[in-house]
């Protein structure tokens, strides 16, 4: 019913597992979120800059509100 993962590679998300059935304890280096509206996007590429897990800004614009 629910998956708890320590992986940061995003494979559980890409497998189609719904986000409400997944807890990623160490985060996911293949996601970035809009700082304006909070939408989260799963990407096919590593969103961390130089291995920094706290920085997930790639320069992409939010598809919903246009924010960073």
C-alpha positions as CSV (number, residue, x, y, z in Angstrom):
1,X,0.0,0.0,0.0
2,X,2.9,2.4,0.7
3,X,6.6,2.3,-0.3
4,X,9.3,3.9,1.9
5,X,12.5,4.4,-0.1
6,X,16.0,5.6,0.7
7,X,16.9,5.8,-3.0
8,X,17.5,9.2,-4.5
9,X,17.5,8.1,-8.2
10,X,13.7,8.6,-8.9
11,X,13.1,5.1,-10.1
12,X,10.0,4.6,-7.9
13,X,8.4,7.8,-9.4
14,X,9.4,6.8,-13.0
15,X,7.9,3.4,-12.4
16,X,4.4,5.0,-12.1
17,X,4.0,4.6,-8.4
18,X,1.6,7.4,-7.3
19,X,3.3,10.1,-5.1
20,X,0.8,9.6,-2.3
21,X,2.0,5.9,-2.1
22,X,5.7,6.9,-1.8
23,X,7.9,8.4,0.9
24,X,11.4,9.2,-0.2
25,X,13.5,9.6,3.0
26,X,16.5,11.2,1.4
27,X,14.7,13.1,-1.4
28,X,15.0,12.7,-5.1
29,X,17.7,14.2,-7.2
30,X,15.5,14.0,-10.3
31,X,12.8,16.4,-9.0
32,X,12.6,20.1,-8.9
33,X,9.9,22.3,-7.4
34,X,8.6,25.8,-8.2
35,X,9.5,28.3,-5.5
36,X,6.4,30.3,-6.4
37,X,3.6,27.8,-6.4
38,X,5.2,24.6,-5.1
39,X,4.5,22.3,-8.0
40,X,6.9,19.4,-8.2
41,X,8.3,18.1,-11.5
42,X,10.0,14.7,-12.1
43,X,12.8,15.2,-14.6
44,X,14.7,12.6,-16.7
45,X,18.0,14.3,-15.6
46,X,19.8,15.0,-12.3
47,X,18.6,18.3,-11.0
48,X,21.3,18.8,-8.4
49,X,24.0,21.2,-9.2
50,X,27.5,19.8,-8.7
51,X,26.1,17.1,-6.3
52,X,24.6,19.6,-3.9
53,X,21.4,17.9,-2.8
54,X,19.8,21.2,-1.5
55,X,20.0,23.0,-4.9
56,X,17.5,21.7,-7.4
57,X,17.2,24.7,-9.6
58,X,17.9,24.0,-13.2
59,X,16.8,27.3,-14.7
60,X,13.5,25.8,-16.1
61,X,10.3,27.7,-15.7
62,X,7.2,26.3,-14.0
63,X,4.6,25.0,-16.4
64,X,1.8,26.2,-14.3
65,X,2.8,29.7,-13.1
66,X,6.0,30.5,-14.9
67,X,8.0,30.8,-11.7
68,X,11.5,29.5,-11.1
